[in-house]
Amino acid sequence: MGKGLVLVGTGTAIGLAMGFAVERLMNSMLFNAGGTDLVVYLVVVPAMLLVTLLAAYVPARRASQIAPTQALRYE
């Protein structure tokens, strides 16, 4: 779970920085374009975090239920 959280944190930080930069660039190039849409950021970022946590939790839970010796014997 920890590795998944590090990846999603890094990806979120990079994505937010790039999103704000591209949004400012597009607003400067387009006439009468709106400002920063904070509602979208406030909805999308927690949704992405929730999906990533779920995607990391399910395999981690499954792996924690198997004894390590049994997993090694299977391979």
NORTA-V293808 format. One record per backbone hydrogen bond with DSSP energy under -1.0 kcal/mol. NH is the residue of the N-H (numbers start at 0). CO is the residue of the C=O. E is the energy in kcal/mol with one decimal. If there is no record, write none. Layout:
((NH;CO;E) (NH;CO;E))
This chain:
((4;0;-2.2) (5;1;-2.2) (6;2;-2.2) (7;3;-2.5) (8;4;-2.3) (9;5;-2.4) (10;6;-2.7) (11;7;-2.3) (12;8;-2.2) (13;9;-2.4) (14;10;-2.7) (15;11;-2.8) (16;12;-2.1) (17;13;-2.6) (18;14;-2.6) (19;15;-2.6) (20;16;-2.1) (21;17;-2.8) (22;18;-2.3) (23;19;-2.3) (24;20;-2.2) (25;21;-2.7) (26;22;-2.3) (27;23;-1.8) (28;24;-1.3) (29;25;-2.0) (37;35;-1.2) (40;36;-1.3) (41;37;-2.6) (42;38;-1.3) (43;39;-3.0) (44;40;-1.8) (46;42;-1.4) (47;43;-2.7) (48;44;-2.3) (49;45;-2.5) (50;46;-2.4) (51;47;-2.4) (52;48;-2.6) (53;49;-2.2) (54;50;-2.3) (55;51;-1.9) (56;52;-2.4) (57;53;-2.0) (59;55;-1.4) (60;56;-2.9) (61;57;-2.1) (62;58;-2.5) (63;59;-1.8) (70;66;-2.1) (71;67;-2.3) (72;68;-2.1) (73;69;-1.8) (74;70;-1.3))
